[in-house]
Amino acid sequence: MDEKSELVVKTLVETDNYSVWRADEPDEEATFHLELNNVTVHFFKEEWEEFIELAKRLVA
């Protein structure tokens, strides 16, 4: 498989029940994945940035 066509996955943070990971797609699009027990929410980069802003407001 060509290196440029491989999916690159990186775990950003995790606990016993939750995790966040990033997938760098072959087309250079980054997607973010928020796993909450048995539910996974998928975000494109722009959506992820908006979600992070929302979370910051929540804890402020």
PQR file with spaces between the fields and no chain letter, atoms N, CA, C, O and H, PARSE charges and radii, in Angstrom:
ATOM       1  N    MET     1       0.845   -1.180    0.000 -0.4000 1.5000
ATOM       2  CA   MET     1       0.000    0.000    0.000 -0.0000 2.0000
ATOM       3  C    MET     1       0.888    1.239    0.000  0.5500 1.7000
ATOM       4  O    MET     1       1.863    1.311    0.748 -0.5500 1.4000
ATOM       5  N    ASP     2       0.555    2.188   -0.820 -0.4000 1.5000
ATOM       6  CA   ASP     2       1.288    3.448   -0.917 -0.0000 2.0000
ATOM       7  C    ASP     2       1.153    4.221    0.387  0.5500 1.7000
ATOM       8  O    ASP     2       0.059    4.315    0.942 -0.5500 1.4000
ATOM       9  H    ASP     2      -0.238    2.129   -1.428  0.4000 1.0000
ATOM      10  N    GLU     3       2.269    4.783    0.886 -0.4000 1.5000
ATOM      11  CA   GLU     3       2.245    5.519    2.153 -0.0000 2.0000
ATOM      12  C    GLU     3       1.233    6.661    2.117  0.5500 1.7000
ATOM      13  O    GLU     3       0.614    6.953    3.140 -0.5500 1.4000
ATOM      14  H    GLU     3       3.159    4.707    0.435  0.4000 1.0000
ATOM      15  N    LYS     4       1.048    7.310    0.978 -0.4000 1.5000
ATOM      16  CA   LYS     4       0.130    8.435    0.870 -0.0000 2.0000
ATOM      17  C    LYS     4      -1.321    7.998    0.983  0.5500 1.7000
ATOM      18  O    LYS     4      -2.187    8.837    1.229 -0.5500 1.4000
ATOM      19  H    LYS     4       1.551    7.072    0.147  0.4000 1.0000
ATOM      20  N    SER     5      -1.617    6.719    0.811 -0.4000 1.5000
ATOM      21  CA   SER     5      -2.992    6.244    0.864 -0.0000 2.0000
ATOM      22  C    SER     5      -3.338    5.599    2.202  0.5500 1.7000
ATOM      23  O    SER     5      -4.417    5.025    2.353 -0.5500 1.4000
ATOM      24  H    SER     5      -0.913    6.037    0.611  0.4000 1.0000
ATOM      25  N    GLU     6      -2.431    5.690    3.173 -0.4000 1.5000
ATOM      26  CA   GLU     6      -2.693    5.085    4.470 -0.0000 2.0000
ATOM      27  C    GLU     6      -3.367    6.062    5.427  0.5500 1.7000
ATOM      28  O    GLU     6      -3.074    7.257    5.423 -0.5500 1.4000
ATOM      29  H    GLU     6      -1.556    6.157    3.050  0.4000 1.0000
ATOM      30  N    LEU     7      -4.258    5.546    6.231 -0.4000 1.5000
ATOM      31  CA   LEU     7      -4.913    6.301    7.281 -0.0000 2.0000
ATOM      32  C    LEU     7      -3.967    6.359    8.475  0.5500 1.7000
ATOM      33  O    LEU     7      -3.442    5.330    8.901 -0.5500 1.4000
ATOM      34  H    LEU     7      -4.496    4.575    6.234  0.4000 1.0000
ATOM      35  N    VAL     8      -3.749    7.550    9.017 -0.4000 1.5000
ATOM      36  CA   VAL     8      -2.882    7.713   10.181 -0.0000 2.0000
ATOM      37  C    VAL     8      -3.766    8.076   11.360  0.5500 1.7000
ATOM      38  O    VAL     8      -4.446    9.102   11.334 -0.5500 1.4000
ATOM      39  H    VAL     8      -4.175    8.385    8.671  0.4000 1.0000
ATOM      40  N    VAL     9      -3.765    7.243   12.398 -0.4000 1.5000
ATOM      41  CA   VAL     9      -4.627    7.434   13.563 -0.0000 2.0000
ATOM      42  C    VAL     9      -3.764    7.733   14.784  0.5500 1.7000
ATOM      43  O    VAL     9      -2.748    7.080   15.022 -0.5500 1.4000
ATOM      44  H    VAL     9      -3.213    6.409   12.419  0.4000 1.0000
ATOM      45  N    LYS    10      -4.191    8.735   15.550 -0.4000 1.5000
ATOM      46  CA   LYS    10      -3.462    9.101   16.765 -0.0000 2.0000
ATOM      47  C    LYS    10      -4.459    9.314   17.896  0.5500 1.7000
ATOM      48  O    LYS    10      -5.394   10.103   17.756 -0.5500 1.4000
ATOM      49  H    LYS    10      -5.017    9.265   15.356  0.4000 1.0000
ATOM      50  N    THR    11      -4.272    8.621   19.014 -0.4000 1.5000
ATOM      51  CA   THR    11      -5.090    8.843   20.196 -0.0000 2.0000
ATOM      52  C    THR    11      -4.628   10.131   20.857  0.5500 1.7000
ATOM      53  O    THR    11      -3.449   10.277   21.181 -0.5500 1.4000
ATOM      54  H    THR    11      -3.513    7.980   19.128  0.4000 1.0000
ATOM      55  N    LEU    12      -5.550   11.066   21.059 -0.4000 1.5000
ATOM      56  CA   LEU    12      -5.209   12.349   21.655 -0.0000 2.0000
ATOM      57  C    LEU    12      -5.301   12.310   23.170  0.5500 1.7000
ATOM      58  O    LEU    12      -4.444   12.862   23.860 -0.5500 1.4000
ATOM      59  H    LEU    12      -6.508   10.948   20.796  0.4000 1.0000
ATOM      60  N    VAL    13      -6.337   11.658   23.692 -0.4000 1.5000
ATOM      61  CA   VAL    13      -6.525   11.533   25.137 -0.0000 2.0000
ATOM      62  C    VAL    13      -7.514   10.393   25.397  0.5500 1.7000
ATOM      63  O    VAL    13      -8.410   10.134   24.593 -0.5500 1.4000
ATOM      64  H    VAL    13      -7.032   11.209   23.131  0.4000 1.0000
ATOM      65  N    GLU    14      -7.334    9.719   26.537 -0.4000 1.5000
ATOM      66  CA   GLU    14      -8.280    8.664   26.882 -0.0000 2.0000
ATOM      67  C    GLU    14      -8.331    8.450   28.385  0.5500 1.7000
ATOM      68  O    GLU    14      -7.365    8.685   29.111 -0.5500 1.4000
ATOM      69  H    GLU    14      -6.607    9.929   27.190  0.4000 1.0000
ATOM      70  N    THR    15      -9.502    7.991   28.823 -0.4000 1.5000
ATOM      71  CA   THR    15      -9.709    7.582   30.202 -0.0000 2.0000
ATOM      72  C    THR    15     -10.243    6.152   30.148  0.5500 1.7000
ATOM      73  O    THR    15     -10.210    5.517   29.094 -0.5500 1.4000
ATOM      74  H    THR    15     -10.287    7.800   28.234  0.4000 1.0000
ATOM      75  N    ASP    16     -10.732    5.646   31.275 -0.4000 1.5000
ATOM      76  CA   ASP    16     -11.279    4.289   31.279 -0.0000 2.0000
ATOM      77  C    ASP    16     -12.503    4.152   30.371  0.5500 1.7000
ATOM      78  O    ASP    16     -12.719    3.097   29.774 -0.5500 1.4000
ATOM      79  H    ASP    16     -10.759    6.162   32.131  0.4000 1.0000
ATOM      80  N    ASN    17     -13.308    5.223   30.266 -0.4000 1.5000
ATOM      81  CA   ASN    17     -14.565    5.129   29.523 -0.0000 2.0000
ATOM      82  C    ASN    17     -14.656    6.007   28.284  0.5500 1.7000
ATOM      83  O    ASN    17     -15.569    5.834   27.477 -0.5500 1.4000
ATOM      84  H    ASN    17     -13.133    6.079   30.752  0.4000 1.0000
ATOM      85  N    TYR    18     -13.737    6.938   28.116 -0.4000 1.5000
ATOM      86  CA   TYR    18     -13.831    7.901   27.020 -0.0000 2.0000
ATOM      87  C    TYR    18     -12.506    8.004   26.289  0.5500 1.7000
ATOM      88  O    TYR    18     -11.441    7.768   26.862 -0.5500 1.4000
ATOM      89  H    TYR    18     -12.995    7.079   28.772  0.4000 1.0000
ATOM      90  N    SER    19     -12.589    8.360   25.016 -0.4000 1.5000
ATOM      91  CA   SER    19     -11.356    8.624   24.278 -0.0000 2.0000
ATOM      92  C    SER    19     -11.632    9.585   23.131  0.5500 1.7000
ATOM      93  O    SER    19     -12.752    9.690   22.630 -0.5500 1.4000
ATOM      94  H    SER    19     -13.453    8.552   24.551  0.4000 1.0000
ATOM      95  N    VAL    20     -10.586   10.273   22.738 -0.4000 1.5000
ATOM      96  CA   VAL    20     -10.622   11.157   21.583 -0.0000 2.0000
ATOM      97  C    VAL    20      -9.448   10.778   20.705  0.5500 1.7000
ATOM      98  O    VAL    20      -8.311   10.689   21.170 -0.5500 1.4000
ATOM      99  H    VAL    20      -9.677   10.188   23.144  0.4000 1.0000
ATOM     100  N    TRP    21      -9.730   10.557   19.432 -0.4000 1.5000
ATOM     101  CA   TRP    21      -8.660   10.228   18.504 -0.0000 2.0000
ATOM     102  C    TRP    21      -8.851   10.968   17.199  0.5500 1.7000
ATOM     103  O    TRP    21      -9.957   11.359   16.827 -0.5500 1.4000
ATOM     104  H    TRP    21     -10.653   10.630   19.054  0.4000 1.0000
ATOM     105  N    ARG    22      -7.732   11.147   16.517 -0.4000 1.5000
ATOM     106  CA   ARG    22      -7.699   11.889   15.255 -0.0000 2.0000
ATOM     107  C    ARG    22      -7.268   10.931   14.151  0.5500 1.7000
ATOM     108  O    ARG    22      -6.353   10.126   14.325 -0.5500 1.4000
ATOM     109  H    ARG    22      -6.833   10.829   16.818  0.4000 1.0000
ATOM     110  N    ALA    23      -7.936   11.034   13.033 -0.4000 1.5000
ATOM     111  CA   ALA    23      -7.552   10.252   11.855 -0.0000 2.0000
ATOM     112  C    ALA    23      -7.189   11.224   10.739  0.5500 1.7000
ATOM     113  O    ALA    23      -7.996   12.063   10.340 -0.5500 1.4000
ATOM     114  H    ALA    23      -8.679   11.688   12.891  0.4000 1.0000
ATOM     115  N    ASP    24      -5.974   11.099   10.250 -0.4000 1.5000
ATOM     116  CA   ASP    24      -5.548   11.877    9.095 -0.0000 2.0000
ATOM     117  C    ASP    24      -5.798   11.020    7.865  0.5500 1.7000
ATOM     118  O    ASP    24      -5.124   10.016    7.634 -0.5500 1.4000
ATOM     119  H    ASP    24      -5.318   10.417   10.575  0.4000 1.0000
ATOM     120  N    GLU    25      -6.775   11.437    7.089 -0.4000 1.5000
ATOM     121  CA   GLU    25      -7.218   10.678    5.932 -0.0000 2.0000
ATOM     122  C    GLU    25      -6.214   10.812    4.779  0.5500 1.7000
ATOM     123  O    GLU    25      -5.441   11.770    4.742 -0.5500 1.4000
ATOM     124  H    GLU    25      -7.323   12.252    7.276  0.4000 1.0000
ATOM     125  N    PRO    26      -6.222    9.867    3.850 -0.5600 1.5000
ATOM     126  CA   PRO    26      -5.318    9.947    2.702  0.2800 2.0000
ATOM     127  C    PRO    26      -5.502   11.212    1.861  0.5500 1.7000
ATOM     128  O    PRO    26      -4.558   11.672    1.218 -0.5500 1.4000
ATOM     129  N    ASP    27      -6.716   11.776    1.862 -0.4000 1.5000
ATOM     130  CA   ASP    27      -6.974   12.997    1.087 -0.0000 2.0000
ATOM     131  C    ASP    27      -6.602   14.260    1.863  0.5500 1.7000
ATOM     132  O    ASP    27      -6.976   15.369    1.479 -0.5500 1.4000
ATOM     133  H    ASP    27      -7.483   11.402    2.384  0.4000 1.0000
ATOM     134  N    GLU    28      -5.863   14.080    2.954 -0.4000 1.5000
ATOM     135  CA   GLU    28      -5.359   15.159    3.808 -0.0000 2.0000
ATOM     136  C    GLU    28      -6.436   15.821    4.665  0.5500 1.7000
ATOM     137  O    GLU    28      -6.186   16.867    5.264 -0.5500 1.4000
ATOM     138  H    GLU    28      -5.559   13.180    3.265  0.4000 1.0000
ATOM     139  N    GLU    29      -7.622   15.235    4.733 -0.4000 1.5000
ATOM     140  CA   GLU    29      -8.680   15.716    5.624 -0.0000 2.0000
ATOM     141  C    GLU    29      -8.484   15.079    6.994  0.5500 1.7000
ATOM     142  O    GLU    29      -8.280   13.869    7.099 -0.5500 1.4000
ATOM     143  H    GLU    29      -7.826   14.386    4.246  0.4000 1.0000
ATOM     144  N    ALA    30      -8.546   15.888    8.034 -0.4000 1.5000
ATOM     145  CA   ALA    30      -8.449   15.361    9.397 -0.0000 2.0000
ATOM     146  C    ALA    30      -9.850   15.190    9.954  0.5500 1.7000
ATOM     147  O    ALA    30     -10.694   16.076    9.817 -0.5500 1.4000
ATOM     148  H    ALA    30      -8.712   16.870    7.949  0.4000 1.0000
ATOM     149  N    THR    31     -10.095   14.053   10.580 -0.4000 1.5000
ATOM     150  CA   THR    31     -11.353   13.836   11.271 -0.0000 2.0000
ATOM     151  C    THR    31     -11.057   13.516   12.730  0.5500 1.7000
ATOM     152  O    THR    31     -10.033   12.912   13.049 -0.5500 1.4000
ATOM     153  H    THR    31      -9.410   13.333   10.691  0.4000 1.0000
ATOM     154  N    PHE    32     -11.953   13.924   13.598 -0.4000 1.5000
ATOM     155  CA   PHE    32     -11.804   13.718   15.030 -0.0000 2.0000
ATOM     156  C    PHE    32     -12.954   12.842   15.494  0.5500 1.7000
ATOM     157  O    PHE    32     -14.075   12.947   14.997 -0.5500 1.4000
ATOM     158  H    PHE    32     -12.784   14.416   13.339  0.4000 1.0000
ATOM     159  N    HIS    33     -12.658   11.970   16.462 -0.4000 1.5000
ATOM     160  CA   HIS    33     -13.630   10.977   16.909 -0.0000 2.0000
ATOM     161  C    HIS    33     -13.672   11.000   18.432  0.5500 1.7000
ATOM     162  O    HIS    33     -12.656   10.812   19.102 -0.5500 1.4000
ATOM     163  H    HIS    33     -11.747   11.884   16.866  0.4000 1.0000
ATOM     164  N    LEU    34     -14.854   11.233   18.958 -0.4000 1.5000
ATOM     165  CA   LEU    34     -15.090   11.296   20.394 -0.0000 2.0000
ATOM     166  C    LEU    34     -15.870   10.048   20.781  0.5500 1.7000
ATOM     167  O    LEU    34     -17.032    9.897   20.404 -0.5500 1.4000
ATOM     168  H    LEU    34     -15.679   11.386   18.414  0.4000 1.0000
ATOM     169  N    GLU    35     -15.233    9.152   21.532 -0.4000 1.5000
ATOM     170  CA   GLU    35     -15.876    7.905   21.954 -0.0000 2.0000
ATOM     171  C    GLU    35     -16.327    8.038   23.402  0.5500 1.7000
ATOM     172  O    GLU    35     -15.526    8.283   24.304 -0.5500 1.4000
ATOM     173  H    GLU    35     -14.289    9.274   21.837  0.4000 1.0000
ATOM     174  N    LEU    36     -17.629    7.871   23.601 -0.4000 1.5000
ATOM     175  CA   LEU    36     -18.249    7.947   24.929 -0.0000 2.0000
ATOM     176  C    LEU    36     -18.919    6.608   25.189  0.5500 1.7000
ATOM     177  O    LEU    36     -20.068    6.390   24.805 -0.5500 1.4000
ATOM     178  H    LEU    36     -18.280    7.672   22.868  0.4000 1.0000
ATOM     179  N    ASN    37     -18.192    5.717   25.843 -0.4000 1.5000
ATOM     180  CA   ASN    37     -18.662    4.335   26.042 -0.0000 2.0000
ATOM     181  C    ASN    37     -18.983    3.721   24.690  0.5500 1.7000
ATOM     182  O    ASN    37     -18.073    3.505   23.890 -0.5500 1.4000
ATOM     183  H    ASN    37     -17.259    5.894   26.155  0.4000 1.0000
ATOM     184  N    ASN    38     -20.256    3.433   24.411 -0.4000 1.5000
ATOM     185  CA   ASN    38     -20.600    2.756   23.158 -0.0000 2.0000
ATOM     186  C    ASN    38     -21.093    3.707   22.070  0.5500 1.7000
ATOM     187  O    ASN    38     -21.659    3.261   21.073 -0.5500 1.4000
ATOM     188  H    ASN    38     -20.995    3.609   25.061  0.4000 1.0000
ATOM     189  N    VAL    39     -20.888    5.005   22.249 -0.4000 1.5000
ATOM     190  CA   VAL    39     -21.286    6.006   21.257 -0.0000 2.0000
ATOM     191  C    VAL    39     -20.034    6.706   20.734  0.5500 1.7000
ATOM     192  O    VAL    39     -19.178    7.125   21.513 -0.5500 1.4000
ATOM     193  H    VAL    39     -20.428    5.367   23.059  0.4000 1.0000
ATOM     194  N    THR    40     -19.933    6.829   19.420 -0.4000 1.5000
ATOM     195  CA   THR    40     -18.830    7.573   18.823 -0.0000 2.0000
ATOM     196  C    THR    40     -19.402    8.717   18.001  0.5500 1.7000
ATOM     197  O    THR    40     -20.298    8.516   17.181 -0.5500 1.4000
ATOM     198  H    THR    40     -20.629    6.489   18.787  0.4000 1.0000
ATOM     199  N    VAL    41     -18.879    9.917   18.225 -0.4000 1.5000
ATOM     200  CA   VAL    41     -19.284   11.098   17.469 -0.0000 2.0000
ATOM     201  C    VAL    41     -18.109   11.470   16.572  0.5500 1.7000
ATOM     202  O    VAL    41     -16.977   11.588   17.040 -0.5500 1.4000
ATOM     203  H    VAL    41     -18.151   10.079   18.891  0.4000 1.0000
ATOM     204  N    HIS    42     -18.382   11.654   15.291 -0.4000 1.5000
ATOM     205  CA   HIS    42     -17.351   11.957   14.311 -0.0000 2.0000
ATOM     206  C    HIS    42     -17.450   13.429   13.907  0.5500 1.7000
ATOM     207  O    HIS    42     -18.547   13.942   13.684 -0.5500 1.4000
ATOM     208  H    HIS    42     -19.302   11.558   14.912  0.4000 1.0000
ATOM     209  N    PHE    43     -16.314   14.099   13.812 -0.4000 1.5000
ATOM     210  CA   PHE    43     -16.262   15.509   13.451 -0.0000 2.0000
ATOM     211  C    PHE    43     -15.245   15.731   12.336  0.5500 1.7000
ATOM     212  O    PHE    43     -14.174   15.124   12.334 -0.5500 1.4000
ATOM     213  H    PHE    43     -15.423   13.682   13.993  0.4000 1.0000
ATOM     214  N    PHE    44     -15.581   16.596   11.400 -0.4000 1.5000
ATOM     215  CA   PHE    44     -14.566   17.131   10.509 -0.0000 2.0000
ATOM     216  C    PHE    44     -13.848   18.237   11.267  0.5500 1.7000
ATOM     217  O    PHE    44     -14.336   18.676   12.309 -0.5500 1.4000
ATOM     218  H    PHE    44     -16.450   17.089   11.401  0.4000 1.0000
ATOM     219  N    LYS    45     -12.709   18.698   10.776 -0.4000 1.5000
ATOM     220  CA   LYS    45     -11.870   19.657   11.488 -0.0000 2.0000
ATOM     221  C    LYS    45     -12.646   20.907   11.913  0.5500 1.7000
ATOM     222  O    LYS    45     -12.536   21.336   13.062 -0.5500 1.4000
ATOM     223  H    LYS    45     -12.314   18.341    9.929  0.4000 1.0000
ATOM     224  N    GLU    46     -13.420   21.490   11.009 -0.4000 1.5000
ATOM     225  CA   GLU    46     -14.162   22.711   11.331 -0.0000 2.0000
ATOM     226  C    GLU    46     -15.207   22.452   12.421  0.5500 1.7000
ATOM     227  O    GLU    46     -15.409   23.288   13.301 -0.5500 1.4000
ATOM     228  H    GLU    46     -13.509   21.141   10.076  0.4000 1.0000
ATOM     229  N    GLU    47     -15.859   21.307   12.361 -0.4000 1.5000
ATOM     230  CA   GLU    47     -16.852   20.942   13.375 -0.0000 2.0000
ATOM     231  C    GLU    47     -16.165   20.707   14.721  0.5500 1.7000
ATOM     232  O    GLU    47     -16.691   21.090   15.766 -0.5500 1.4000
ATOM     233  H    GLU    47     -15.695   20.628   11.646  0.4000 1.0000
ATOM     234  N    TRP    48     -14.996   20.080   14.692 -0.4000 1.5000
ATOM     235  CA   TRP    48     -14.241   19.820   15.919 -0.0000 2.0000
ATOM     236  C    TRP    48     -13.862   21.133   16.598  0.5500 1.7000
ATOM     237  O    TRP    48     -14.004   21.273   17.813 -0.5500 1.4000
ATOM     238  H    TRP    48     -14.569   19.769   13.843  0.4000 1.0000
ATOM     239  N    GLU    49     -13.382   22.084   15.815 -0.4000 1.5000
ATOM     240  CA   GLU    49     -12.999   23.377   16.370 -0.0000 2.0000
ATOM     241  C    GLU    49     -14.195   24.072   17.022  0.5500 1.7000
ATOM     242  O    GLU    49     -14.051   24.680   18.083 -0.5500 1.4000
ATOM     243  H    GLU    49     -13.267   21.970   14.828  0.4000 1.0000
ATOM     244  N    GLU    50     -15.362   23.988   16.404 -0.4000 1.5000
ATOM     245  CA   GLU    50     -16.578   24.566   16.986 -0.0000 2.0000
ATOM     246  C    GLU    50     -16.971   23.830   18.266  0.5500 1.7000
ATOM     247  O    GLU    50     -17.385   24.459   19.239 -0.5500 1.4000
ATOM     248  H    GLU    50     -15.479   23.494   15.542  0.4000 1.0000
ATOM     249  N    PHE    51     -16.843   22.499   18.272 -0.4000 1.5000
ATOM     250  CA   PHE    51     -17.156   21.717   19.463 -0.0000 2.0000
ATOM     251  C    PHE    51     -16.230   22.080   20.621  0.5500 1.7000
ATOM     252  O    PHE    51     -16.681   22.206   21.760 -0.5500 1.4000
ATOM     253  H    PHE    51     -16.507   21.987   17.481  0.4000 1.0000
ATOM     254  N    ILE    52     -14.941   22.249   20.336 -0.4000 1.5000
ATOM     255  CA   ILE    52     -13.982   22.628   21.373 -0.0000 2.0000
ATOM     256  C    ILE    52     -14.338   23.995   21.942  0.5500 1.7000
ATOM     257  O    ILE    52     -14.255   24.192   23.154 -0.5500 1.4000
ATOM     258  H    ILE    52     -14.576   22.147   19.410  0.4000 1.0000
ATOM     259  N    GLU    53     -14.732   24.939   21.100 -0.4000 1.5000
ATOM     260  CA   GLU    53     -15.163   26.257   21.573 -0.0000 2.0000
ATOM     261  C    GLU    53     -16.388   26.115   22.478  0.5500 1.7000
ATOM     262  O    GLU    53     -16.472   26.782   23.509 -0.5500 1.4000
ATOM     263  H    GLU    53     -14.799   24.779   20.115  0.4000 1.0000
ATOM     264  N    LEU    54     -17.309   25.280   22.115 -0.4000 1.5000
ATOM     265  CA   LEU    54     -18.496   25.025   22.939 -0.0000 2.0000
ATOM     266  C    LEU    54     -18.106   24.445   24.291  0.5500 1.7000
ATOM     267  O    LEU    54     -18.623   24.874   25.323 -0.5500 1.4000
ATOM     268  H    LEU    54     -17.241   24.738   21.278  0.4000 1.0000
ATOM     269  N    ALA    55     -17.195   23.469   24.293 -0.4000 1.5000
ATOM     270  CA   ALA    55     -16.751   22.854   25.542 -0.0000 2.0000
ATOM     271  C    ALA    55     -16.038   23.862   26.433  0.5500 1.7000
ATOM     272  O    ALA    55     -16.207   23.841   27.652 -0.5500 1.4000
ATOM     273  H    ALA    55     -16.775   23.121   23.455  0.4000 1.0000
ATOM     274  N    LYS    56     -15.241   24.742   25.835 -0.4000 1.5000
ATOM     275  CA   LYS    56     -14.561   25.770   26.622 -0.0000 2.0000
ATOM     276  C    LYS    56     -15.572   26.688   27.300  0.5500 1.7000
ATOM     277  O    LYS    56     -15.387   27.075   28.454 -0.5500 1.4000
ATOM     278  H    LYS    56     -15.104   24.759   24.845  0.4000 1.0000
ATOM     279  N    ARG    57     -16.627   27.032   26.595 -0.4000 1.5000
ATOM     280  CA   ARG    57     -17.686   27.887   27.181 -0.0000 2.0000
ATOM     281  C    ARG    57     -18.399   27.161   28.321  0.5500 1.7000
ATOM     282  O    ARG    57     -18.800   27.783   29.305 -0.5500 1.4000
ATOM     283  H    ARG    57     -16.777   26.718   25.657  0.4000 1.0000
ATOM     284  N    LEU    58     -18.550   25.876   28.188 -0.4000 1.5000
ATOM     285  CA   LEU    58     -19.231   25.073   29.193 -0.0000 2.0000
ATOM     286  C    LEU    58     -18.469   25.082   30.519  0.5500 1.7000
ATOM     287  O    LEU    58     -19.086   25.159   31.582 -0.5500 1.4000
ATOM     288  H    LEU    58     -18.225   25.371   27.389  0.4000 1.0000
ATOM     289  N    VAL    59     -17.154   25.007   30.473 -0.4000 1.5000
ATOM     290  CA   VAL    59     -16.357   24.915   31.698 -0.0000 2.0000
ATOM     291  C    VAL    59     -15.871   26.278   32.195  0.5500 1.7000
ATOM     292  O    VAL    59     -15.250   26.371   33.254 -0.5500 1.4000
ATOM     293  H    VAL    59     -16.652   24.945   29.610  0.4000 1.0000
ATOM     294  N    ALA    60     -16.154   27.325   31.432 -0.4000 1.5000
ATOM     295  CA   ALA    60     -15.714   28.670   31.836 -0.0000 2.0000
ATOM     296  C    ALA    60     -16.578   29.225   32.960  0.5500 1.7000
ATOM     297  O    ALA    60     -16.349   30.343   33.421 -0.5500 1.4000
ATOM     298  H    ALA    60     -16.658   27.249   30.572  0.4000 1.0000
